[in-house]
């Protein structure tokens, strides 16, 4: 049984005649009769009875037509429902942000979402990239911002930014007075960074291994808040400038270029294909990408844009 057969039988019931229904549907009477017989055989009941004036629905036929009308009505509503859901999504979206980006991105994203999609509730989840990566794959998150993202089958993603990592030191310290810091010099400095397998530590460790630079004596610390306190107390760290813009603006910390080489990472907006609300998730993901782009273009986010259009892969 298919939608075409439902339409045929409803039209026969409305017309009271197979021949009249055929004329309205522009379908030959024998074909209509064949379709009717096929449905009756499939259901094992008689839907129509013939009389001198044409055809009449049996009691089973009346029940069938009632349900068929409802199904056809729902089918006709699908385009309108989809248009409404796309233009005015409603629901809850869980957005995972890495700690270093959450401080600067959370408020602009919430403001943009409240303005553009007032019926969507955005739930911000802050965690390190490793956890976000795992949660987006399992469907515990609808959207995530990931560093150096790897492609997986159950997500769609777009690479947005390239962000350089910089040395962070306390204002007034010897390091803060330096115009730049050579990567090899990190081996001799009191360095506080997240532990392996944090993505930032992995980026630094890969470069260190390539250059035969020993950063194994770095203090392992998986808390950004604690790292910033350690830096205020005399340590240095390596972070994106976006993560410390509040402290830099307040004159507490300073960022210094890290060179030869300059470590960097890419940032991707990722959408889980297991999300329960596709319309909401895609709307907020695109809004987050647009918000990030605007922040880079107006100087709020020190990074380079990966590409002009937002293109979803996956």
Secondary structure, 3 states (H helix, E strand, C coil): CCHHHHHHHHHHHHHCCHHHHHHHHCCCHHHHHHHHHHHHHHHCCCCEEEECCEEEECHHHHHHHHHHHHHHHHHHHHHHHHHHHHHCCCEEEEEEEEHHHHHHHHHHHHHHHHHHCCCEEEEEEEECHHHHHHHHHHCCCCEEEEECCCCCCCEEEEEEEEEEEEEEEECCCCHHHCCEEEHHHHHHCCEEECCCCCHHHHHHHHHHHHHCCCCCCCEECCCHHHHHHHHHCCCEEEEEHHHHHHHHHCCCEEEEEEECCCCEEEEEEEEECCCCCHHHHHHHHHHHHHHHHHHHHCCCCCCEECCCCCCCEC
